[in-house]
Amino acid sequence: MAKIGRDAPAIFRRAFFILATAAAGAAAAPPPASPPELAQIGKPDAAEAQRILVQFRESGIAGEYYLEFDLIELPRRGDETRFRGRMWGGHNEQGAVARIALMDAAGHEHRLLVQNGARAAGWVLEGGTVQPLAPGSIMAPLIPGVELSAFDLQMPFLYWPGATVESIQRIGGRPAHEFLFPPPAAFAAAHPGITAVRSYFDAQFNVPVKTEVLGADRRVTKTLSLVDLKKVNGQYIPKSFEVRDENSRNKTRLLVTAAALGLQLPASVFAPAELGGEAPVPPVEQLPP
């Protein structure tokens, strides 16, 4: 778990998952040297819990940006596999939006457009044709051999009704509010293996530091965790992020290898109908490692 300091609001506030939406923002006052005792924090009431969620939904990297990354599959047994990826991100009137291109082991490029928000949606390029992401495939791997799914990119549970704060826990040595998100009826019917999502929000900065997908009997089936950070043009973004299947114990690590922030991208980059076209890549000199 990365250490949280004075720039924590700029570190954690959303997600490529956390990657696609790590926020820029004013630095908060540094936390106390010793984290407060859990008894001093107290659970937020319903109104405060809703405010925390709204704040998180509206956060994101300032402006538009481009990232290059590796997806490293780390099986419990066997050799690791590395996939190359690129991502273009920004915001529109609905929320955060991201275009992703991933190269699989066979050298085929997979393209995906993900729209976050209350009306989250996704599109994929299949056989040269742009298709809406099928609701039933939201939990499927983005490409064969990785744990990362469209669900991990969109984090739709942040908009599910009925979220509650269950308790206060200590995560990474700091107090965190444990949020529980029960799935709405339509999602539960389509994905009966998911009974809830649990996310831990840092009690000082109101941002999630760990997220768990729960299956039958509320057992954790998948965990999403931030590993490391990097600073680009004065902004913190995640450098490394892991998704772990708790049944197989296989992990996928996302490692950012280059980033360019503060871009002005053509509107076509985030247009579903244009997913088959090429998106601009910043010159090498604009991509600090």
VEXMAR-404118 format. One record per residue (C-alpha): x, y, z; residue number from 1. Coordinates in nm, 2 decimals. Each point is the difference from the previous one (the first is absolute). Layout:
// residues N
c1 = X | c2 = Y | c3 = Z | num = NUM
...
//
This chain:
// residues 289
c1 = 0.00 | c2 = 0.00 | c3 = 0.00 | num = 1
c1 = 0.13 | c2 = 0.34 | c3 = -0.09 | num = 2
c1 = 0.07 | c2 = 0.24 | c3 = 0.28 | num = 3
c1 = -0.25 | c2 = 0.29 | c3 = 0.02 | num = 4
c1 = 0.14 | c2 = 0.34 | c3 = 0.05 | num = 5
c1 = -0.10 | c2 = 0.36 | c3 = -0.06 | num = 6
c1 = -0.08 | c2 = -0.06 | c3 = -0.37 | num = 7
c1 = -0.24 | c2 = -0.28 | c3 = 0.07 | num = 8
c1 = -0.31 | c2 = 0.16 | c3 = -0.15 | num = 9
c1 = 0.20 | c2 = 0.03 | c3 = -0.33 | num = 10
c1 = 0.10 | c2 = -0.36 | c3 = 0.03 | num = 11
c1 = -0.31 | c2 = -0.20 | c3 = 0.05 | num = 12
c1 = -0.32 | c2 = 0.16 | c3 = -0.13 | num = 13
c1 = -0.14 | c2 = -0.24 | c3 = -0.25 | num = 14
c1 = 0.11 | c2 = -0.28 | c3 = -0.21 | num = 15
c1 = 0.11 | c2 = -0.09 | c3 = -0.36 | num = 16
c1 = -0.11 | c2 = -0.13 | c3 = 0.26 | num = 17
c1 = 0.21 | c2 = 0.19 | c3 = 0.21 | num = 18
c1 = 0.23 | c2 = 0.03 | c3 = -0.30 | num = 19
c1 = -0.23 | c2 = 0.16 | c3 = -0.25 | num = 20
c1 = -0.12 | c2 = 0.25 | c3 = 0.25 | num = 21
c1 = 0.27 | c2 = 0.08 | c3 = 0.26 | num = 22
c1 = -0.09 | c2 = 0.36 | c3 = 0.09 | num = 23
c1 = 0.18 | c2 = 0.32 | c3 = -0.02 | num = 24
c1 = -0.10 | c2 = 0.23 | c3 = 0.28 | num = 25
c1 = 0.11 | c2 = 0.23 | c3 = 0.27 | num = 26
c1 = 0.24 | c2 = -0.17 | c3 = 0.24 | num = 27
c1 = -0.16 | c2 = -0.05 | c3 = 0.34 | num = 28
c1 = 0.16 | c2 = 0.08 | c3 = 0.33 | num = 29
c1 = 0.24 | c2 = -0.28 | c3 = 0.10 | num = 30
c1 = -0.15 | c2 = -0.28 | c3 = 0.21 | num = 31
c1 = 0.11 | c2 = -0.02 | c3 = 0.36 | num = 32
c1 = 0.32 | c2 = -0.19 | c3 = 0.07 | num = 33
c1 = -0.20 | c2 = -0.27 | c3 = 0.18 | num = 34
c1 = -0.33 | c2 = -0.10 | c3 = -0.15 | num = 35
c1 = -0.29 | c2 = 0.06 | c3 = 0.24 | num = 36
c1 = -0.16 | c2 = -0.29 | c3 = 0.19 | num = 37
c1 = -0.30 | c2 = -0.16 | c3 = -0.17 | num = 38
c1 = -0.22 | c2 = 0.11 | c3 = 0.29 | num = 39
c1 = 0.08 | c2 = 0.36 | c3 = -0.08 | num = 40
c1 = -0.13 | c2 = -0.02 | c3 = -0.36 | num = 41
c1 = -0.36 | c2 = -0.11 | c3 = 0.02 | num = 42
c1 = -0.21 | c2 = -0.13 | c3 = -0.28 | num = 43
c1 = -0.14 | c2 = 0.27 | c3 = -0.24 | num = 44
c1 = -0.38 | c2 = 0.03 | c3 = -0.01 | num = 45
c1 = -0.20 | c2 = -0.06 | c3 = -0.31 | num = 46
c1 = 0.04 | c2 = 0.36 | c3 = -0.13 | num = 47
c1 = 0.37 | c2 = 0.00 | c3 = 0.05 | num = 48
c1 = 0.05 | c2 = -0.34 | c3 = -0.16 | num = 49
c1 = -0.19 | c2 = 0.13 | c3 = -0.30 | num = 50
c1 = 0.22 | c2 = 0.31 | c3 = -0.01 | num = 51
c1 = 0.31 | c2 = -0.22 | c3 = 0.00 | num = 52
c1 = -0.12 | c2 = -0.20 | c3 = -0.30 | num = 53
c1 = -0.10 | c2 = 0.31 | c3 = -0.20 | num = 54
c1 = 0.34 | c2 = 0.16 | c3 = 0.07 | num = 55
c1 = 0.17 | c2 = -0.31 | c3 = -0.13 | num = 56
c1 = -0.22 | c2 = -0.04 | c3 = -0.31 | num = 57
c1 = 0.08 | c2 = 0.36 | c3 = -0.10 | num = 58
c1 = 0.38 | c2 = -0.03 | c3 = 0.03 | num = 59
c1 = 0.25 | c2 = -0.08 | c3 = -0.26 | num = 60
c1 = 0.32 | c2 = 0.09 | c3 = -0.17 | num = 61
c1 = -0.01 | c2 = 0.37 | c3 = -0.10 | num = 62
c1 = -0.05 | c2 = 0.03 | c3 = -0.38 | num = 63
c1 = 0.08 | c2 = -0.27 | c3 = -0.25 | num = 64
c1 = 0.29 | c2 = -0.24 | c3 = 0.00 | num = 65
c1 = 0.17 | c2 = -0.29 | c3 = -0.16 | num = 66
c1 = 0.16 | c2 = -0.30 | c3 = 0.17 | num = 67
c1 = 0.21 | c2 = -0.30 | c3 = -0.11 | num = 68
c1 = 0.00 | c2 = -0.30 | c3 = 0.23 | num = 69
c1 = 0.08 | c2 = -0.37 | c3 = 0.03 | num = 70
c1 = -0.24 | c2 = -0.26 | c3 = 0.12 | num = 71
c1 = 0.20 | c2 = -0.27 | c3 = 0.17 | num = 72
c1 = -0.18 | c2 = -0.32 | c3 = 0.07 | num = 73
c1 = 0.15 | c2 = -0.17 | c3 = 0.31 | num = 74
c1 = -0.15 | c2 = -0.35 | c3 = 0.04 | num = 75
c1 = 0.04 | c2 = -0.19 | c3 = 0.32 | num = 76
c1 = 0.19 | c2 = -0.26 | c3 = -0.20 | num = 77
c1 = 0.18 | c2 = 0.05 | c3 = -0.32 | num = 78
c1 = 0.17 | c2 = 0.28 | c3 = -0.18 | num = 79
c1 = -0.12 | c2 = 0.36 | c3 = -0.01 | num = 80
c1 = -0.14 | c2 = 0.14 | c3 = -0.33 | num = 81
c1 = 0.02 | c2 = 0.37 | c3 = -0.10 | num = 82
c1 = -0.24 | c2 = 0.19 | c3 = -0.22 | num = 83
c1 = 0.04 | c2 = 0.35 | c3 = -0.13 | num = 84
c1 = -0.27 | c2 = 0.26 | c3 = 0.03 | num = 85
c1 = -0.08 | c2 = 0.36 | c3 = -0.07 | num = 86
c1 = -0.27 | c2 = 0.22 | c3 = 0.14 | num = 87
c1 = -0.16 | c2 = 0.34 | c3 = -0.07 | num = 88
c1 = -0.21 | c2 = 0.16 | c3 = 0.27 | num = 89
c1 = -0.21 | c2 = 0.30 | c3 = 0.08 | num = 90
c1 = -0.34 | c2 = 0.12 | c3 = 0.12 | num = 91
c1 = -0.33 | c2 = 0.08 | c3 = -0.17 | num = 92
c1 = -0.34 | c2 = 0.10 | c3 = 0.12 | num = 93
c1 = -0.07 | c2 = -0.35 | c3 = 0.13 | num = 94
c1 = 0.32 | c2 = -0.06 | c3 = 0.19 | num = 95
c1 = 0.34 | c2 = -0.15 | c3 = -0.06 | num = 96
c1 = 0.06 | c2 = -0.16 | c3 = -0.34 | num = 97
c1 = 0.30 | c2 = -0.21 | c3 = -0.12 | num = 98
c1 = 0.11 | c2 = -0.17 | c3 = -0.32 | num = 99
c1 = 0.22 | c2 = -0.30 | c3 = 0.04 | num = 100
c1 = 0.21 | c2 = -0.20 | c3 = -0.25 | num = 101
c1 = 0.15 | c2 = -0.33 | c3 = 0.11 | num = 102
c1 = 0.23 | c2 = -0.23 | c3 = -0.20 | num = 103
c1 = -0.06 | c2 = -0.37 | c3 = 0.08 | num = 104
c1 = 0.26 | c2 = -0.28 | c3 = -0.02 | num = 105
c1 = -0.09 | c2 = -0.07 | c3 = -0.36 | num = 106
c1 = 0.08 | c2 = 0.36 | c3 = -0.10 | num = 107
c1 = -0.37 | c2 = 0.10 | c3 = -0.05 | num = 108
c1 = -0.10 | c2 = 0.34 | c3 = 0.13 | num = 109
c1 = -0.32 | c2 = 0.01 | c3 = 0.21 | num = 110
c1 = -0.18 | c2 = 0.34 | c3 = 0.02 | num = 111
c1 = -0.25 | c2 = 0.11 | c3 = 0.27 | num = 112
c1 = -0.17 | c2 = 0.32 | c3 = 0.09 | num = 113
c1 = -0.13 | c2 = 0.03 | c3 = 0.35 | num = 114
c1 = -0.25 | c2 = 0.27 | c3 = 0.12 | num = 115
c1 = -0.03 | c2 = 0.04 | c3 = 0.38 | num = 116
c1 = -0.30 | c2 = 0.16 | c3 = 0.17 | num = 117
c1 = -0.35 | c2 = -0.08 | c3 = 0.10 | num = 118
c1 = -0.07 | c2 = -0.13 | c3 = -0.35 | num = 119
c1 = 0.33 | c2 = -0.18 | c3 = -0.04 | num = 120
c1 = 0.06 | c2 = -0.16 | c3 = -0.34 | num = 121
c1 = 0.27 | c2 = -0.16 | c3 = -0.21 | num = 122
c1 = 0.08 | c2 = -0.08 | c3 = -0.36 | num = 123
c1 = 0.24 | c2 = -0.25 | c3 = -0.16 | num = 124
c1 = 0.15 | c2 = -0.03 | c3 = -0.35 | num = 125
c1 = -0.07 | c2 = -0.35 | c3 = -0.13 | num = 126
c1 = 0.08 | c2 = -0.10 | c3 = -0.36 | num = 127
c1 = 0.03 | c2 = 0.36 | c3 = -0.10 | num = 128
c1 = -0.35 | c2 = 0.09 | c3 = 0.14 | num = 129
c1 = -0.07 | c2 = 0.19 | c3 = 0.31 | num = 130
c1 = -0.24 | c2 = -0.18 | c3 = 0.23 | num = 131
c1 = -0.15 | c2 = 0.09 | c3 = 0.34 | num = 132
c1 = 0.16 | c2 = -0.19 | c3 = 0.28 | num = 133
c1 = -0.25 | c2 = -0.28 | c3 = 0.09 | num = 134
c1 = -0.13 | c2 = 0.02 | c3 = 0.35 | num = 135
c1 = 0.09 | c2 = -0.36 | c3 = 0.07 | num = 136
c1 = 0.36 | c2 = 0.05 | c3 = -0.09 | num = 137
c1 = 0.08 | c2 = 0.28 | c3 = 0.24 | num = 138
c1 = 0.18 | c2 = -0.24 | c3 = 0.23 | num = 139
c1 = 0.19 | c2 = -0.18 | c3 = -0.27 | num = 140
c1 = 0.38 | c2 = 0.06 | c3 = -0.05 | num = 141
c1 = 0.08 | c2 = 0.29 | c3 = -0.23 | num = 142
c1 = 0.23 | c2 = -0.24 | c3 = -0.19 | num = 143
c1 = 0.06 | c2 = -0.37 | c3 = 0.06 | num = 144
c1 = 0.25 | c2 = -0.06 | c3 = 0.28 | num = 145
c1 = -0.06 | c2 = 0.30 | c3 = 0.22 | num = 146
c1 = -0.21 | c2 = 0.06 | c3 = 0.31 | num = 147
c1 = -0.10 | c2 = 0.36 | c3 = -0.10 | num = 148
c1 = -0.36 | c2 = 0.05 | c3 = -0.12 | num = 149
c1 = -0.22 | c2 = 0.28 | c3 = -0.12 | num = 150
c1 = -0.17 | c2 = -0.01 | c3 = 0.35 | num = 151
c1 = 0.34 | c2 = 0.09 | c3 = 0.15 | num = 152
c1 = 0.03 | c2 = 0.30 | c3 = -0.24 | num = 153
c1 = -0.35 | c2 = 0.13 | c3 = 0.05 | num = 154
c1 = -0.05 | c2 = -0.06 | c3 = 0.37 | num = 155
c1 = -0.38 | c2 = 0.02 | c3 = -0.05 | num = 156
c1 = -0.07 | c2 = -0.10 | c3 = 0.36 | num = 157
c1 = 0.08 | c2 = 0.37 | c3 = 0.10 | num = 158
c1 = -0.34 | c2 = 0.08 | c3 = -0.15 | num = 159
c1 = -0.19 | c2 = -0.29 | c3 = 0.14 | num = 160
c1 = -0.28 | c2 = 0.11 | c3 = 0.24 | num = 161
c1 = -0.01 | c2 = -0.11 | c3 = 0.36 | num = 162
c1 = 0.37 | c2 = 0.04 | c3 = 0.09 | num = 163
c1 = 0.07 | c2 = -0.01 | c3 = 0.37 | num = 164
c1 = 0.30 | c2 = 0.05 | c3 = 0.23 | num = 165
c1 = 0.04 | c2 = -0.32 | c3 = 0.19 | num = 166
c1 = 0.29 | c2 = 0.07 | c3 = 0.24 | num = 167
c1 = 0.34 | c2 = 0.17 | c3 = 0.05 | num = 168
c1 = 0.31 | c2 = -0.21 | c3 = -0.08 | num = 169
c1 = 0.37 | c2 = 0.07 | c3 = -0.01 | num = 170
c1 = 0.14 | c2 = -0.05 | c3 = -0.36 | num = 171
c1 = 0.37 | c2 = 0.06 | c3 = -0.06 | num = 172
c1 = 0.03 | c2 = 0.14 | c3 = 0.35 | num = 173
c1 = -0.27 | c2 = 0.27 | c3 = -0.05 | num = 174
c1 = -0.37 | c2 = 0.02 | c3 = 0.10 | num = 175
c1 = -0.24 | c2 = -0.08 | c3 = -0.28 | num = 176
c1 = -0.38 | c2 = -0.01 | c3 = -0.03 | num = 177
c1 = -0.12 | c2 = -0.33 | c3 = -0.13 | num = 178
c1 = -0.26 | c2 = 0.06 | c3 = -0.27 | num = 179
c1 = -0.23 | c2 = -0.28 | c3 = -0.12 | num = 180
c1 = -0.17 | c2 = 0.02 | c3 = -0.34 | num = 181
c1 = -0.28 | c2 = -0.25 | c3 = -0.05 | num = 182
c1 = -0.07 | c2 = -0.06 | c3 = -0.38 | num = 183
c1 = -0.33 | c2 = 0.12 | c3 = -0.15 | num = 184
c1 = -0.25 | c2 = -0.27 | c3 = -0.11 | num = 185
c1 = 0.09 | c2 = 0.01 | c3 = -0.37 | num = 186
c1 = 0.38 | c2 = -0.05 | c3 = 0.07 | num = 187
c1 = -0.06 | c2 = -0.27 | c3 = 0.26 | num = 188
c1 = -0.22 | c2 = -0.19 | c3 = -0.25 | num = 189
c1 = 0.27 | c2 = 0.02 | c3 = -0.27 | num = 190
c1 = 0.29 | c2 = -0.08 | c3 = 0.24 | num = 191
c1 = -0.14 | c2 = -0.22 | c3 = 0.29 | num = 192
c1 = 0.36 | c2 = -0.08 | c3 = 0.10 | num = 193
c1 = 0.05 | c2 = 0.36 | c3 = 0.13 | num = 194
c1 = -0.18 | c2 = 0.08 | c3 = 0.32 | num = 195
c1 = 0.16 | c2 = 0.33 | c3 = 0.08 | num = 196
c1 = 0.30 | c2 = 0.22 | c3 = -0.04 | num = 197
c1 = 0.20 | c2 = 0.13 | c3 = 0.31 | num = 198
c1 = 0.22 | c2 = 0.30 | c3 = -0.03 | num = 199
c1 = 0.21 | c2 = 0.17 | c3 = 0.27 | num = 200
c1 = 0.01 | c2 = 0.38 | c3 = -0.01 | num = 201
c1 = 0.28 | c2 = 0.18 | c3 = 0.19 | num = 202
c1 = -0.17 | c2 = 0.18 | c3 = 0.29 | num = 203
c1 = 0.20 | c2 = 0.32 | c3 = -0.04 | num = 204
c1 = 0.00 | c2 = 0.03 | c3 = -0.38 | num = 205
c1 = -0.33 | c2 = -0.18 | c3 = -0.09 | num = 206
c1 = 0.16 | c2 = -0.20 | c3 = -0.28 | num = 207
c1 = 0.01 | c2 = -0.38 | c3 = -0.04 | num = 208
c1 = 0.32 | c2 = -0.18 | c3 = 0.08 | num = 209
c1 = -0.12 | c2 = -0.36 | c3 = -0.06 | num = 210
c1 = -0.30 | c2 = -0.16 | c3 = -0.17 | num = 211
c1 = -0.12 | c2 = -0.36 | c3 = 0.02 | num = 212
c1 = -0.26 | c2 = -0.18 | c3 = -0.21 | num = 213
c1 = -0.21 | c2 = -0.24 | c3 = 0.22 | num = 214
c1 = -0.15 | c2 = -0.33 | c3 = -0.11 | num = 215
c1 = -0.20 | c2 = -0.26 | c3 = 0.18 | num = 216
c1 = -0.01 | c2 = 0.03 | c3 = 0.38 | num = 217
c1 = 0.17 | c2 = 0.34 | c3 = -0.04 | num = 218
c1 = 0.33 | c2 = -0.17 | c3 = -0.08 | num = 219
c1 = 0.25 | c2 = 0.23 | c3 = -0.18 | num = 220
c1 = 0.04 | c2 = -0.12 | c3 = -0.36 | num = 221
c1 = 0.21 | c2 = 0.29 | c3 = -0.14 | num = 222
c1 = 0.21 | c2 = 0.27 | c3 = 0.15 | num = 223
c1 = 0.12 | c2 = 0.33 | c3 = -0.16 | num = 224
c1 = 0.30 | c2 = 0.17 | c3 = 0.17 | num = 225
c1 = 0.23 | c2 = 0.29 | c3 = -0.06 | num = 226
c1 = 0.37 | c2 = -0.09 | c3 = 0.02 | num = 227
c1 = 0.21 | c2 = 0.30 | c3 = -0.10 | num = 228
c1 = -0.03 | c2 = 0.36 | c3 = -0.11 | num = 229
c1 = 0.18 | c2 = 0.23 | c3 = -0.24 | num = 230
c1 = 0.00 | c2 = 0.38 | c3 = -0.05 | num = 231
c1 = -0.04 | c2 = 0.15 | c3 = -0.35 | num = 232
c1 = -0.01 | c2 = 0.38 | c3 = -0.05 | num = 233
c1 = -0.07 | c2 = 0.06 | c3 = 0.36 | num = 234
c1 = -0.29 | c2 = -0.26 | c3 = 0.01 | num = 235
c1 = 0.00 | c2 = -0.33 | c3 = 0.17 | num = 236
c1 = -0.13 | c2 = -0.30 | c3 = -0.20 | num = 237
c1 = 0.01 | c2 = -0.37 | c3 = 0.08 | num = 238
c1 = 0.32 | c2 = -0.16 | c3 = -0.13 | num = 239
c1 = -0.10 | c2 = -0.35 | c3 = 0.09 | num = 240
c1 = -0.33 | c2 = -0.16 | c3 = 0.08 | num = 241
c1 = -0.10 | c2 = -0.37 | c3 = 0.06 | num = 242
c1 = -0.32 | c2 = -0.20 | c3 = -0.06 | num = 243
c1 = 0.00 | c2 = -0.34 | c3 = 0.17 | num = 244
c1 = -0.23 | c2 = -0.29 | c3 = -0.05 | num = 245
c1 = -0.04 | c2 = -0.14 | c3 = 0.35 | num = 246
c1 = -0.10 | c2 = -0.34 | c3 = -0.11 | num = 247
c1 = 0.28 | c2 = -0.08 | c3 = -0.25 | num = 248
c1 = 0.25 | c2 = 0.24 | c3 = 0.18 | num = 249
c1 = 0.10 | c2 = 0.13 | c3 = -0.34 | num = 250
c1 = 0.08 | c2 = 0.37 | c3 = -0.02 | num = 251
c1 = 0.01 | c2 = 0.26 | c3 = -0.28 | num = 252
c1 = 0.23 | c2 = 0.30 | c3 = 0.07 | num = 253
c1 = -0.05 | c2 = 0.32 | c3 = -0.20 | num = 254
c1 = 0.33 | c2 = 0.19 | c3 = -0.03 | num = 255
c1 = 0.00 | c2 = 0.35 | c3 = -0.15 | num = 256
c1 = 0.31 | c2 = 0.05 | c3 = -0.22 | num = 257
c1 = -0.07 | c2 = 0.35 | c3 = -0.15 | num = 258
c1 = -0.25 | c2 = 0.28 | c3 = 0.05 | num = 259
c1 = -0.09 | c2 = 0.33 | c3 = -0.16 | num = 260
c1 = -0.24 | c2 = 0.23 | c3 = 0.19 | num = 261
c1 = -0.17 | c2 = 0.33 | c3 = -0.09 | num = 262
c1 = -0.08 | c2 = -0.10 | c3 = -0.36 | num = 263
c1 = -0.27 | c2 = 0.12 | c3 = -0.24 | num = 264
c1 = -0.13 | c2 = -0.30 | c3 = -0.18 | num = 265
c1 = -0.24 | c2 = -0.01 | c3 = -0.30 | num = 266
c1 = -0.36 | c2 = -0.07 | c3 = 0.10 | num = 267
c1 = 0.02 | c2 = -0.30 | c3 = -0.24 | num = 268
c1 = 0.23 | c2 = -0.18 | c3 = 0.25 | num = 269
c1 = -0.30 | c2 = -0.05 | c3 = 0.23 | num = 270
c1 = -0.27 | c2 = -0.05 | c3 = -0.26 | num = 271
c1 = -0.12 | c2 = -0.37 | c3 = -0.02 | num = 272
c1 = -0.05 | c2 = 0.02 | c3 = -0.37 | num = 273
c1 = 0.37 | c2 = 0.10 | c3 = -0.04 | num = 274
c1 = 0.15 | c2 = -0.29 | c3 = 0.20 | num = 275
c1 = 0.12 | c2 = -0.16 | c3 = -0.32 | num = 276
c1 = 0.20 | c2 = 0.31 | c3 = -0.09 | num = 277
c1 = 0.35 | c2 = 0.09 | c3 = 0.13 | num = 278
c1 = 0.04 | c2 = 0.22 | c3 = 0.31 | num = 279
c1 = 0.29 | c2 = 0.24 | c3 = 0.02 | num = 280
c1 = 0.31 | c2 = -0.10 | c3 = 0.20 | num = 281
c1 = 0.21 | c2 = 0.28 | c3 = 0.15 | num = 282
c1 = 0.36 | c2 = 0.03 | c3 = -0.12 | num = 283
c1 = 0.27 | c2 = -0.18 | c3 = 0.21 | num = 284
c1 = 0.12 | c2 = 0.32 | c3 = 0.15 | num = 285
c1 = -0.34 | c2 = 0.05 | c3 = 0.17 | num = 286
c1 = 0.00 | c2 = -0.34 | c3 = 0.16 | num = 287
c1 = 0.22 | c2 = 0.00 | c3 = 0.32 | num = 288
c1 = 0.05 | c2 = -0.35 | c3 = 0.13 | num = 289
//
